[in-house]
Amino acid sequence: MLVVCSDTHGTDDPRLRGRTREAVTAADLVIHAGDFTTPAVLDAVREATTRLVAVHGNADNGAVRARLPDATTTTYAGIRIAVTHTERGGATALSLFGRERGAGLVVSGHTHRPTVVDADGGPTLLNPGSHADPRGNRPGHAELWAAGDEDVPATAPVAETGLVGVIRTPDGDVLERVHVPTPD
């Protein structure tokens, strides 16, 4: 399972609770789209998972910024994933960011609003929201699996290829369904 988080905004504690904690500790890969805020929170998230890919955000202090890039690319289940905290220009800029990196999925944060945008002919845009500091939005994190994986929950979309998953609250409620098609 791939888990996507963002915008923790902690000082000492990553505030991983309920389903978010369960998912992070069970994940094959955790992607964090920035705003840990302090090295203590970054280290706590890194200790909670076996593999972390992360970028820094605008609220991260200098010590976190020194340890993390502002953008990165990784692959999960054959899908190339571009990660950034934010791009000036919204969905259009995020889509261009993904296209420049040959990504099928763009992960971002910053807005604290859980969102999935299925871009016509472009990469899928995923913002998991914030599991810890939702700022008037529902708290969230994303969980994704390779389509056809035996662990895919019934709440995820049905697809034969790509990634499928959900954005969940720390209580386990499903907020959004996600399908990232395999690129042509």
Summary of the structure (lengths in Angstrom):
residues: 184
radius of gyration: 14.7
end to end distance: 23.1
largest distance: 43.4
contacts: 667
relative contact order: 0.19
helix: 20%
strand: 29%
